[in-house]
Amino acid sequence: MMRAVVVPSGAKIQHRPRAQSIAEVIPGEQGERVVFANRFWSALGSRGFYRTNVRHGVSRVCAGTRFALGIIFHDAA
C-alpha cells in the first residue's frame, strides 16, 4: 500500500420525503475502505422502513494525496 498524507472523509446525503436532507459523514483512517449503496438507502420511518435517494462523494483534499476507486455493479438482470 502506498503511504501518503491524507485527509480522508466522505459523506452520503440522504433525501427524505417532505423533509430536509440529512448529511452523514463516514470518517476513515489510512488504508480503510468504505462500501455503500450508491442510489437507494433504507431508512426507518414512523411506519417502518422506506427507500430514500442517496448522493455521495468525497470532500476536497486540503493537504496530501487521496486515491479513490469507484466500482459500479450494474444490474444485469
PDB file with one MODEL, atoms N, CA, C and O in Angstrom:
MODEL        1
ATOM      1  N   MET A   1       0.830  -1.178   0.000  1.00  0.00           N
ATOM      2  CA  MET A   1       0.000   0.000   0.000  1.00  0.00           C
ATOM      3  C   MET A   1       0.875   1.242   0.000  1.00  0.00           C
ATOM      4  O   MET A   1       1.894   1.297   0.689  1.00  0.00           O
ATOM      5  N   MET A   2       0.479   2.217  -0.761  1.00  0.00           N
ATOM      6  CA  MET A   2       1.226   3.467  -0.813  1.00  0.00           C
ATOM      7  C   MET A   2       0.936   4.272   0.447  1.00  0.00           C
ATOM      8  O   MET A   2      -0.195   4.300   0.934  1.00  0.00           O
ATOM      9  N   ARG A   3       1.952   4.916   0.959  1.00  0.00           N
ATOM     10  CA  ARG A   3       1.766   5.718   2.164  1.00  0.00           C
ATOM     11  C   ARG A   3       1.801   7.185   1.754  1.00  0.00           C
ATOM     12  O   ARG A   3       2.751   7.642   1.119  1.00  0.00           O
ATOM     13  N   ALA A   4       0.768   7.905   2.119  1.00  0.00           N
ATOM     14  CA  ALA A   4       0.684   9.327   1.789  1.00  0.00           C
ATOM     15  C   ALA A   4      -0.024  10.053   2.926  1.00  0.00           C
ATOM     16  O   ALA A   4      -0.756   9.444   3.706  1.00  0.00           O
ATOM     17  N   VAL A   5       0.197  11.337   3.009  1.00  0.00           N
ATOM     18  CA  VAL A   5      -0.520  12.146   3.989  1.00  0.00           C
ATOM     19  C   VAL A   5      -1.895  12.417   3.393  1.00  0.00           C
ATOM     20  O   VAL A   5      -2.015  13.048   2.343  1.00  0.00           O
ATOM     21  N   VAL A   6      -2.924  11.937   4.072  1.00  0.00           N
ATOM     22  CA  VAL A   6      -4.276  12.019   3.522  1.00  0.00           C
ATOM     23  C   VAL A   6      -5.213  12.651   4.541  1.00  0.00           C
ATOM     24  O   VAL A   6      -5.086  12.413   5.742  1.00  0.00           O
ATOM     25  N   VAL A   7      -6.131  13.438   4.070  1.00  0.00           N
ATOM     26  CA  VAL A   7      -7.199  13.968   4.910  1.00  0.00           C
ATOM     27  C   VAL A   7      -8.469  13.265   4.446  1.00  0.00           C
ATOM     28  O   VAL A   7      -9.205  13.802   3.619  1.00  0.00           O
ATOM     29  N   PRO A   8      -8.742  12.044   4.979  1.00  0.00           N
ATOM     30  CA  PRO A   8      -9.863  11.275   4.452  1.00  0.00           C
ATOM     31  C   PRO A   8     -11.193  11.693   5.050  1.00  0.00           C
ATOM     32  O   PRO A   8     -11.304  11.922   6.255  1.00  0.00           O
ATOM     33  N   SER A   9     -12.171  11.788   4.218  1.00  0.00           N
ATOM     34  CA  SER A   9     -13.547  11.941   4.683  1.00  0.00           C
ATOM     35  C   SER A   9     -14.456  11.781   3.487  1.00  0.00           C
ATOM     36  O   SER A   9     -14.071  12.065   2.352  1.00  0.00           O
ATOM     37  N   GLY A  10     -15.635  11.335   3.744  1.00  0.00           N
ATOM     38  CA  GLY A  10     -16.635  11.177   2.699  1.00  0.00           C
ATOM     39  C   GLY A  10     -17.987  11.326   3.352  1.00  0.00           C
ATOM     40  O   GLY A  10     -18.097  11.287   4.577  1.00  0.00           O
ATOM     41  N   ALA A  11     -19.001  11.492   2.559  1.00  0.00           N
ATOM     42  CA  ALA A  11     -20.329  11.672   3.133  1.00  0.00           C
ATOM     43  C   ALA A  11     -21.384  11.144   2.194  1.00  0.00           C
ATOM     44  O   ALA A  11     -21.184  11.053   0.983  1.00  0.00           O
ATOM     45  N   LYS A  12     -22.502  10.800   2.774  1.00  0.00           N
ATOM     46  CA  LYS A  12     -23.668  10.492   1.957  1.00  0.00           C
ATOM     47  C   LYS A  12     -24.752  11.486   2.341  1.00  0.00           C
ATOM     48  O   LYS A  12     -24.862  11.883   3.501  1.00  0.00           O
ATOM     49  N   ILE A  13     -25.531  11.876   1.380  1.00  0.00           N
ATOM     50  CA  ILE A  13     -26.635  12.796   1.615  1.00  0.00           C
ATOM     51  C   ILE A  13     -27.922  12.018   1.409  1.00  0.00           C
ATOM     52  O   ILE A  13     -28.162  11.492   0.322  1.00  0.00           O
ATOM     53  N   GLN A  14     -28.744  11.941   2.431  1.00  0.00           N
ATOM     54  CA  GLN A  14     -30.000  11.193   2.370  1.00  0.00           C
ATOM     55  C   GLN A  14     -31.145  12.168   2.129  1.00  0.00           C
ATOM     56  O   GLN A  14     -31.345  13.105   2.902  1.00  0.00           O
ATOM     57  N   HIS A  15     -31.898  11.943   1.051  1.00  0.00           N
ATOM     58  CA  HIS A  15     -33.051  12.779   0.730  1.00  0.00           C
ATOM     59  C   HIS A  15     -34.300  12.132   1.299  1.00  0.00           C
ATOM     60  O   HIS A  15     -34.691  11.046   0.871  1.00  0.00           O
ATOM     61  N   ARG A  16     -34.928  12.794   2.261  1.00  0.00           N
ATOM     62  CA  ARG A  16     -36.139  12.255   2.884  1.00  0.00           C
ATOM     63  C   ARG A  16     -37.360  12.944   2.284  1.00  0.00           C
ATOM     64  O   ARG A  16     -37.309  14.134   1.975  1.00  0.00           O
ATOM     65  N   PRO A  17     -38.449  12.214   2.119  1.00  0.00           N
ATOM     66  CA  PRO A  17     -39.649  12.838   1.559  1.00  0.00           C
ATOM     67  C   PRO A  17     -40.208  13.907   2.503  1.00  0.00           C
ATOM     68  O   PRO A  17     -40.342  13.678   3.705  1.00  0.00           O
ATOM     69  N   ARG A  18     -40.529  15.063   1.948  1.00  0.00           N
ATOM     70  CA  ARG A  18     -41.125  16.177   2.696  1.00  0.00           C
ATOM     71  C   ARG A  18     -40.299  16.597   3.919  1.00  0.00           C
ATOM     72  O   ARG A  18     -40.862  17.014   4.931  1.00  0.00           O
ATOM     73  N   ALA A  19     -39.011  16.492   3.831  1.00  0.00           N
ATOM     74  CA  ALA A  19     -38.152  16.891   4.957  1.00  0.00           C
ATOM     75  C   ALA A  19     -36.799  17.338   4.415  1.00  0.00           C
ATOM     76  O   ALA A  19     -36.496  17.153   3.236  1.00  0.00           O
ATOM     77  N   GLN A  20     -35.997  17.927   5.289  1.00  0.00           N
ATOM     78  CA  GLN A  20     -34.662  18.340   4.885  1.00  0.00           C
ATOM     79  C   GLN A  20     -33.771  17.135   4.662  1.00  0.00           C
ATOM     80  O   GLN A  20     -33.959  16.086   5.278  1.00  0.00           O
ATOM     81  N   SER A  21     -32.796  17.294   3.774  1.00  0.00           N
ATOM     82  CA  SER A  21     -31.824  16.233   3.540  1.00  0.00           C
ATOM     83  C   SER A  21     -30.908  16.100   4.748  1.00  0.00           C
ATOM     84  O   SER A  21     -30.669  17.069   5.469  1.00  0.00           O
ATOM     85  N   ILE A  22     -30.402  14.899   4.958  1.00  0.00           N
ATOM     86  CA  ILE A  22     -29.509  14.622   6.077  1.00  0.00           C
ATOM     87  C   ILE A  22     -28.143  14.235   5.524  1.00  0.00           C
ATOM     88  O   ILE A  22     -28.048  13.361   4.662  1.00  0.00           O
ATOM     89  N   ALA A  23     -27.093  14.873   6.009  1.00  0.00           N
ATOM     90  CA  ALA A  23     -25.730  14.508   5.623  1.00  0.00           C
ATOM     91  C   ALA A  23     -25.137  13.619   6.699  1.00  0.00           C
ATOM     92  O   ALA A  23     -25.266  13.905   7.889  1.00  0.00           O
ATOM     93  N   GLU A  24     -24.490  12.549   6.287  1.00  0.00           N
ATOM     94  CA  GLU A  24     -23.823  11.652   7.230  1.00  0.00           C
ATOM     95  C   GLU A  24     -22.397  11.446   6.748  1.00  0.00           C
ATOM     96  O   GLU A  24     -22.176  10.945   5.645  1.00  0.00           O
ATOM     97  N   VAL A  25     -21.434  11.829   7.569  1.00  0.00           N
ATOM     98  CA  VAL A  25     -20.021  11.711   7.222  1.00  0.00           C
ATOM     99  C   VAL A  25     -19.499  10.379   7.725  1.00  0.00           C
ATOM    100  O   VAL A  25     -19.763   9.983   8.860  1.00  0.00           O
ATOM    101  N   ILE A  26     -18.757   9.695   6.871  1.00  0.00           N
ATOM    102  CA  ILE A  26     -18.141   8.424   7.241  1.00  0.00           C
ATOM    103  C   ILE A  26     -16.630   8.651   7.289  1.00  0.00           C
ATOM    104  O   ILE A  26     -15.965   8.564   6.257  1.00  0.00           O
ATOM    105  N   PRO A  27     -16.082   8.939   8.464  1.00  0.00           N
ATOM    106  CA  PRO A  27     -14.644   9.189   8.548  1.00  0.00           C
ATOM    107  C   PRO A  27     -13.859   7.893   8.403  1.00  0.00           C
ATOM    108  O   PRO A  27     -14.347   6.818   8.751  1.00  0.00           O
ATOM    109  N   GLY A  28     -12.650   8.005   7.891  1.00  0.00           N
ATOM    110  CA  GLY A  28     -11.825   6.819   7.719  1.00  0.00           C
ATOM    111  C   GLY A  28     -10.362   7.120   7.968  1.00  0.00           C
ATOM    112  O   GLY A  28      -9.901   8.250   7.809  1.00  0.00           O
ATOM    113  N   GLU A  29      -9.657   6.102   8.355  1.00  0.00           N
ATOM    114  CA  GLU A  29      -8.215   6.229   8.566  1.00  0.00           C
ATOM    115  C   GLU A  29      -7.491   5.732   7.316  1.00  0.00           C
ATOM    116  O   GLU A  29      -8.117   5.195   6.402  1.00  0.00           O
ATOM    117  N   GLN A  30      -6.191   5.912   7.280  1.00  0.00           N
ATOM    118  CA  GLN A  30      -5.408   5.487   6.129  1.00  0.00           C
ATOM    119  C   GLN A  30      -5.545   3.986   5.916  1.00  0.00           C
ATOM    120  O   GLN A  30      -5.399   3.204   6.856  1.00  0.00           O
ATOM    121  N   GLY A  31      -5.823   3.589   4.687  1.00  0.00           N
ATOM    122  CA  GLY A  31      -5.925   2.176   4.344  1.00  0.00           C
ATOM    123  C   GLY A  31      -7.308   1.582   4.516  1.00  0.00           C
ATOM    124  O   GLY A  31      -7.523   0.436   4.121  1.00  0.00           O
ATOM    125  N   GLU A  32      -8.250   2.306   5.084  1.00  0.00           N
ATOM    126  CA  GLU A  32      -9.601   1.784   5.276  1.00  0.00           C
ATOM    127  C   GLU A  32     -10.408   1.921   3.992  1.00  0.00           C
ATOM    128  O   GLU A  32     -10.148   2.790   3.160  1.00  0.00           O
ATOM    129  N   ARG A  33     -11.392   1.041   3.856  1.00  0.00           N
ATOM    130  CA  ARG A  33     -12.282   1.069   2.708  1.00  0.00           C
ATOM    131  C   ARG A  33     -13.715   1.241   3.182  1.00  0.00           C
ATOM    132  O   ARG A  33     -14.066   0.841   4.292  1.00  0.00           O
ATOM    133  N   VAL A  34     -14.532   1.837   2.335  1.00  0.00           N
ATOM    134  CA  VAL A  34     -15.947   2.015   2.634  1.00  0.00           C
ATOM    135  C   VAL A  34     -16.742   1.505   1.440  1.00  0.00           C
ATOM    136  O   VAL A  34     -16.468   1.875   0.299  1.00  0.00           O
ATOM    137  N   VAL A  35     -17.730   0.653   1.711  1.00  0.00           N
ATOM    138  CA  VAL A  35     -18.631   0.154   0.674  1.00  0.00           C
ATOM    139  C   VAL A  35     -20.032   0.612   1.054  1.00  0.00           C
ATOM    140  O   VAL A  35     -20.471   0.402   2.184  1.00  0.00           O
ATOM    141  N   PHE A  36     -20.729   1.234   0.119  1.00  0.00           N
ATOM    142  CA  PHE A  36     -22.057   1.753   0.429  1.00  0.00           C
ATOM    143  C   PHE A  36     -22.928   1.747  -0.820  1.00  0.00           C
ATOM    144  O   PHE A  36     -22.435   1.681  -1.947  1.00  0.00           O
ATOM    145  N   ALA A  37     -24.227   1.816  -0.590  1.00  0.00           N
ATOM    146  CA  ALA A  37     -25.184   1.884  -1.699  1.00  0.00           C
ATOM    147  C   ALA A  37     -25.029   3.225  -2.403  1.00  0.00           C
ATOM    148  O   ALA A  37     -24.736   4.234  -1.762  1.00  0.00           O
ATOM    149  N   ASN A  38     -25.226   3.239  -3.722  1.00  0.00           N
ATOM    150  CA  ASN A  38     -24.998   4.490  -4.430  1.00  0.00           C
ATOM    151  C   ASN A  38     -26.264   5.140  -4.966  1.00  0.00           C
ATOM    152  O   ASN A  38     -26.186   6.226  -5.541  1.00  0.00           O
ATOM    153  N   ARG A  39     -27.433   4.515  -4.799  1.00  0.00           N
ATOM    154  CA  ARG A  39     -28.651   5.149  -5.284  1.00  0.00           C
ATOM    155  C   ARG A  39     -29.756   5.177  -4.235  1.00  0.00           C
ATOM    156  O   ARG A  39     -30.355   6.225  -3.995  1.00  0.00           O
ATOM    157  N   PHE A  40     -30.026   4.052  -3.618  1.00  0.00           N
ATOM    158  CA  PHE A  40     -31.095   3.969  -2.627  1.00  0.00           C
ATOM    159  C   PHE A  40     -30.537   3.493  -1.295  1.00  0.00           C
ATOM    160  O   PHE A  40     -29.549   2.761  -1.248  1.00  0.00           O
ATOM    161  N   TRP A  41     -31.173   3.912  -0.228  1.00  0.00           N
ATOM    162  CA  TRP A  41     -30.763   3.562   1.125  1.00  0.00           C
ATOM    163  C   TRP A  41     -32.032   3.313   1.927  1.00  0.00           C
ATOM    164  O   TRP A  41     -32.996   4.067   1.794  1.00  0.00           O
ATOM    165  N   SER A  42     -32.055   2.283   2.748  1.00  0.00           N
ATOM    166  CA  SER A  42     -33.221   2.010   3.590  1.00  0.00           C
ATOM    167  C   SER A  42     -33.147   2.864   4.851  1.00  0.00           C
ATOM    168  O   SER A  42     -32.116   2.909   5.523  1.00  0.00           O
ATOM    169  N   ALA A  43     -34.238   3.532   5.160  1.00  0.00           N
ATOM    170  CA  ALA A  43     -34.303   4.373   6.353  1.00  0.00           C
ATOM    171  C   ALA A  43     -35.526   3.971   7.166  1.00  0.00           C
ATOM    172  O   ALA A  43     -36.550   3.569   6.613  1.00  0.00           O
ATOM    173  N   LEU A  44     -35.407   4.082   8.472  1.00  0.00           N
ATOM    174  CA  LEU A  44     -36.504   3.731   9.362  1.00  0.00           C
ATOM    175  C   LEU A  44     -37.359   4.963   9.622  1.00  0.00           C
ATOM    176  O   LEU A  44     -36.870   5.970  10.134  1.00  0.00           O
ATOM    177  N   GLY A  45     -38.636   4.880   9.269  1.00  0.00           N
ATOM    178  CA  GLY A  45     -39.577   5.968   9.497  1.00  0.00           C
ATOM    179  C   GLY A  45     -40.600   5.569  10.548  1.00  0.00           C
ATOM    180  O   GLY A  45     -40.476   4.516  11.174  1.00  0.00           O
ATOM    181  N   SER A  46     -41.598   6.399  10.739  1.00  0.00           N
ATOM    182  CA  SER A  46     -42.618   6.122  11.747  1.00  0.00           C
ATOM    183  C   SER A  46     -43.498   4.929  11.376  1.00  0.00           C
ATOM    184  O   SER A  46     -44.125   4.329  12.249  1.00  0.00           O
ATOM    185  N   ARG A  47     -43.550   4.581  10.090  1.00  0.00           N
ATOM    186  CA  ARG A  47     -44.357   3.440   9.632  1.00  0.00           C
ATOM    187  C   ARG A  47     -43.504   2.287   9.132  1.00  0.00           C
ATOM    188  O   ARG A  47     -43.973   1.471   8.338  1.00  0.00           O
ATOM    189  N   GLY A  48     -42.288   2.208   9.576  1.00  0.00           N
ATOM    190  CA  GLY A  48     -41.388   1.136   9.140  1.00  0.00           C
ATOM    191  C   GLY A  48     -40.317   1.667   8.199  1.00  0.00           C
ATOM    192  O   GLY A  48     -40.063   2.870   8.143  1.00  0.00           O
ATOM    193  N   PHE A  49     -39.699   0.763   7.468  1.00  0.00           N
ATOM    194  CA  PHE A  49     -38.618   1.143   6.566  1.00  0.00           C
ATOM    195  C   PHE A  49     -39.168   1.706   5.262  1.00  0.00           C
ATOM    196  O   PHE A  49     -40.222   1.284   4.786  1.00  0.00           O
ATOM    197  N   TYR A  50     -38.446   2.658   4.692  1.00  0.00           N
ATOM    198  CA  TYR A  50     -38.790   3.197   3.382  1.00  0.00           C
ATOM    199  C   TYR A  50     -37.499   3.470   2.619  1.00  0.00           C
ATOM    200  O   TYR A  50     -36.424   3.545   3.213  1.00  0.00           O
ATOM    201  N   ARG A  51     -37.609   3.617   1.299  1.00  0.00           N
ATOM    202  CA  ARG A  51     -36.439   3.813   0.451  1.00  0.00           C
ATOM    203  C   ARG A  51     -36.182   5.303   0.257  1.00  0.00           C
ATOM    204  O   ARG A  51     -37.103   6.062  -0.046  1.00  0.00           O
ATOM    205  N   THR A  52     -34.923   5.723   0.433  1.00  0.00           N
ATOM    206  CA  THR A  52     -34.540   7.116   0.221  1.00  0.00           C
ATOM    207  C   THR A  52     -33.488   7.183  -0.872  1.00  0.00           C
ATOM    208  O   THR A  52     -32.743   6.227  -1.089  1.00  0.00           O
ATOM    209  N   ASN A  53     -33.431   8.305  -1.552  1.00  0.00           N
ATOM    210  CA  ASN A  53     -32.391   8.524  -2.552  1.00  0.00           C
ATOM    211  C   ASN A  53     -31.123   8.978  -1.843  1.00  0.00           C
ATOM    212  O   ASN A  53     -31.185   9.667  -0.826  1.00  0.00           O
ATOM    213  N   VAL A  54     -29.981   8.590  -2.382  1.00  0.00           N
ATOM    214  CA  VAL A  54     -28.696   8.904  -1.756  1.00  0.00           C
ATOM    215  C   VAL A  54     -27.770   9.550  -2.776  1.00  0.00           C
ATOM    216  O   VAL A  54     -27.666   9.086  -3.911  1.00  0.00           O
ATOM    217  N   ARG A  55     -27.101  10.619  -2.370  1.00  0.00           N
ATOM    218  CA  ARG A  55     -25.987  11.185  -3.135  1.00  0.00           C
ATOM    219  C   ARG A  55     -24.731  10.932  -2.321  1.00  0.00           C
ATOM    220  O   ARG A  55     -24.795  10.856  -1.094  1.00  0.00           O
ATOM    221  N   HIS A  56     -23.605  10.802  -2.976  1.00  0.00           N
ATOM    222  CA  HIS A  56     -22.378  10.530  -2.239  1.00  0.00           C
ATOM    223  C   HIS A  56     -21.204  11.222  -2.909  1.00  0.00           C
ATOM    224  O   HIS A  56     -21.287  11.646  -4.062  1.00  0.00           O
ATOM    225  N   GLY A  57     -20.114  11.329  -2.169  1.00  0.00           N
ATOM    226  CA  GLY A  57     -18.909  11.942  -2.695  1.00  0.00           C
ATOM    227  C   GLY A  57     -17.836  11.989  -1.631  1.00  0.00           C
ATOM    228  O   GLY A  57     -18.026  11.490  -0.522  1.00  0.00           O
ATOM    229  N   VAL A  58     -16.726  12.580  -1.965  1.00  0.00           N
ATOM    230  CA  VAL A  58     -15.633  12.759  -1.012  1.00  0.00           C
ATOM    231  C   VAL A  58     -15.334  14.247  -0.921  1.00  0.00           C
ATOM    232  O   VAL A  58     -15.570  15.001  -1.865  1.00  0.00           O
ATOM    233  N   SER A  59     -14.821  14.651   0.208  1.00  0.00           N
ATOM    234  CA  SER A  59     -14.542  16.070   0.408  1.00  0.00           C
ATOM    235  C   SER A  59     -13.269  16.482  -0.323  1.00  0.00           C
ATOM    236  O   SER A  59     -12.482  15.640  -0.756  1.00  0.00           O
ATOM    237  N   ARG A  60     -13.085  17.772  -0.449  1.00  0.00           N
ATOM    238  CA  ARG A  60     -11.904  18.328  -1.102  1.00  0.00           C
ATOM    239  C   ARG A  60     -10.661  18.020  -0.265  1.00  0.00           C
ATOM    240  O   ARG A  60     -10.696  18.102   0.962  1.00  0.00           O
ATOM    241  N   VAL A  61      -9.577  17.670  -0.930  1.00  0.00           N
ATOM    242  CA  VAL A  61      -8.315  17.377  -0.245  1.00  0.00           C
ATOM    243  C   VAL A  61      -7.600  18.695   0.013  1.00  0.00           C
ATOM    244  O   VAL A  61      -7.306  19.440  -0.922  1.00  0.00           O
ATOM    245  N   CYS A  62      -7.321  18.984   1.284  1.00  0.00           N
ATOM    246  CA  CYS A  62      -6.652  20.229   1.663  1.00  0.00           C
ATOM    247  C   CYS A  62      -5.143  20.065   1.746  1.00  0.00           C
ATOM    248  O   CYS A  62      -4.401  21.028   1.550  1.00  0.00           O
ATOM    249  N   ALA A  63      -4.678  18.841   2.039  1.00  0.00           N
ATOM    250  CA  ALA A  63      -3.247  18.574   2.122  1.00  0.00           C
ATOM    251  C   ALA A  63      -3.018  17.104   1.823  1.00  0.00           C
ATOM    252  O   ALA A  63      -3.829  16.259   2.202  1.00  0.00           O
ATOM    253  N   GLY A  64      -1.934  16.793   1.155  1.00  0.00           N
ATOM    254  CA  GLY A  64      -1.616  15.401   0.882  1.00  0.00           C
ATOM    255  C   GLY A  64      -2.268  14.890  -0.393  1.00  0.00           C
ATOM    256  O   GLY A  64      -2.617  15.663  -1.285  1.00  0.00           O
ATOM    257  N   THR A  65      -2.424  13.577  -0.460  1.00  0.00           N
ATOM    258  CA  THR A  65      -2.936  12.910  -1.651  1.00  0.00           C
ATOM    259  C   THR A  65      -4.011  11.917  -1.264  1.00  0.00           C
ATOM    260  O   THR A  65      -3.902  11.249  -0.236  1.00  0.00           O
ATOM    261  N   ARG A  66      -5.041  11.816  -2.074  1.00  0.00           N
ATOM    262  CA  ARG A  66      -6.091  10.818  -1.851  1.00  0.00           C
ATOM    263  C   ARG A  66      -6.211   9.976  -3.111  1.00  0.00           C
ATOM    264  O   ARG A  66      -6.185  10.490  -4.230  1.00  0.00           O
ATOM    265  N   PHE A  67      -6.344   8.671  -2.906  1.00  0.00           N
ATOM    266  CA  PHE A  67      -6.606   7.753  -4.005  1.00  0.00           C
ATOM    267  C   PHE A  67      -8.010   7.209  -3.809  1.00  0.00           C
ATOM    268  O   PHE A  67      -8.321   6.679  -2.742  1.00  0.00           O
ATOM    269  N   ALA A  68      -8.861   7.328  -4.816  1.00  0.00           N
ATOM    270  CA  ALA A  68     -10.233   6.835  -4.718  1.00  0.00           C
ATOM    271  C   ALA A  68     -10.536   5.954  -5.923  1.00  0.00           C
ATOM    272  O   ALA A  68     -10.099   6.239  -7.038  1.00  0.00           O
ATOM    273  N   LEU A  69     -11.280   4.896  -5.692  1.00  0.00           N
ATOM    274  CA  LEU A  69     -11.681   3.982  -6.757  1.00  0.00           C
ATOM    275  C   LEU A  69     -13.174   3.755  -6.638  1.00  0.00           C
ATOM    276  O   LEU A  69     -13.661   3.346  -5.584  1.00  0.00           O
ATOM    277  N   GLY A  70     -13.896   4.014  -7.701  1.00  0.00           N
ATOM    278  CA  GLY A  70     -15.334   3.760  -7.717  1.00  0.00           C
ATOM    279  C   GLY A  70     -15.630   2.608  -8.659  1.00  0.00           C
ATOM    280  O   GLY A  70     -15.274   2.660  -9.836  1.00  0.00           O
ATOM    281  N   ILE A  71     -16.273   1.577  -8.155  1.00  0.00           N
ATOM    282  CA  ILE A  71     -16.638   0.418  -8.973  1.00  0.00           C
ATOM    283  C   ILE A  71     -18.156   0.354  -9.019  1.00  0.00           C
ATOM    284  O   ILE A  71     -18.815   0.325  -7.980  1.00  0.00           O
ATOM    285  N   ILE A  72     -18.708   0.332 -10.221  1.00  0.00           N
ATOM    286  CA  ILE A  72     -20.156   0.300 -10.389  1.00  0.00           C
ATOM    287  C   ILE A  72     -20.567  -1.100 -10.821  1.00  0.00           C
ATOM    288  O   ILE A  72     -20.068  -1.622 -11.818  1.00  0.00           O
ATOM    289  N   PHE A  73     -21.478  -1.704 -10.064  1.00  0.00           N
ATOM    290  CA  PHE A  73     -22.027  -3.013 -10.402  1.00  0.00           C
ATOM    291  C   PHE A  73     -23.415  -2.785 -10.989  1.00  0.00           C
ATOM    292  O   PHE A  73     -24.361  -2.488 -10.260  1.00  0.00           O
ATOM    293  N   HIS A  74     -23.534  -2.926 -12.307  1.00  0.00           N
ATOM    294  CA  HIS A  74     -24.823  -2.718 -12.964  1.00  0.00           C
ATOM    295  C   HIS A  74     -25.722  -3.926 -12.766  1.00  0.00           C
ATOM    296  O   HIS A  74     -25.250  -5.060 -12.683  1.00  0.00           O
ATOM    297  N   ASP A  75     -27.004  -3.673 -12.692  1.00  0.00           N
ATOM    298  CA  ASP A  75     -27.990  -4.743 -12.582  1.00  0.00           C
ATOM    299  C   ASP A  75     -28.135  -5.377 -13.959  1.00  0.00           C
ATOM    300  O   ASP A  75     -28.764  -4.801 -14.847  1.00  0.00           O
ATOM    301  N   ALA A  76     -27.564  -6.549 -14.137  1.00  0.00           N
ATOM    302  CA  ALA A  76     -27.538  -7.207 -15.443  1.00  0.00           C
ATOM    303  C   ALA A  76     -28.774  -8.047 -15.703  1.00  0.00           C
ATOM    304  O   ALA A  76     -28.853  -8.705 -16.740  1.00  0.00           O
ATOM    305  N   ALA A  77     -29.730  -8.048 -14.804  1.00  0.00           N
ATOM    306  CA  ALA A  77     -30.928  -8.892 -14.976  1.00  0.00           C
ATOM    307  C   ALA A  77     -31.869  -8.348 -16.013  1.00  0.00           C
ATOM    308  O   ALA A  77     -32.916  -8.944 -16.270  1.00  0.00           O
TER     309      ALA A  77
ENDMDL
END
